[in-house]
Amino acid sequence: MLLGLLALVAIGGVVAFLLWGDDDAAEPPPVTGTVTAGEERSFTVADDGEWDLVVEVPAGLLVIDARGVDGFDPVVTLVGDDGRELARNDDRSSQQQERYGGGTFDALIAQEVPAAGRYRIVVTGFAGQGGAGQVSFPVVGG
């Protein structure tokens, strides 16, 4: 009887966890991979959240073009393997629009990467806004 009661309590605990989840659970790991010029990835950012992509790139110019859909205003950040922020952009300049297209509220980073290696790209929404979009890499190692 005691064994049956313990089993019932254990099952109830599992069901409660599945229904309500663990609010302190870690964020899912970032997507990882090598990117090449012309590649695109879709992203979704939760309210007050971020989307991460860890990439392997060669030394040289790296262009990261983040475009929101349905009014989403992306902010893109490039972080070195050492955790240091290398560049951040919220709204692209008129020169960037002329060269790469996109809207004023889309984000674009054109950064010389000093060495081949791993870099982290983080997309957030302006003022904590959530939304979706595309990130592309018009130039990688150029």
Secondary structure as GFF3:
##gff-version 3
##sequence-region A 1 142
A	DSSP	alpha_helix	2	20	.	.	.	ID=ss1
A	DSSP	beta_strand	31	34	.	.	.	ID=ss2
A	DSSP	beta_strand	39	45	.	.	.	ID=ss3
A	DSSP	beta_strand	51	57	.	.	.	ID=ss4
A	DSSP	beta_strand	60	68	.	.	.	ID=ss5
A	DSSP	beta_strand	74	80	.	.	.	ID=ss6
A	DSSP	beta_strand	85	89	.	.	.	ID=ss7
A	DSSP	alpha_helix	94	100	.	.	.	ID=ss8
A	DSSP	beta_strand	107	113	.	.	.	ID=ss9
A	DSSP	beta_strand	117	125	.	.	.	ID=ss10
A	DSSP	three_ten_helix	126	128	.	.	.	ID=ss11
A	DSSP	beta_strand	131	140	.	.	.	ID=ss12
###
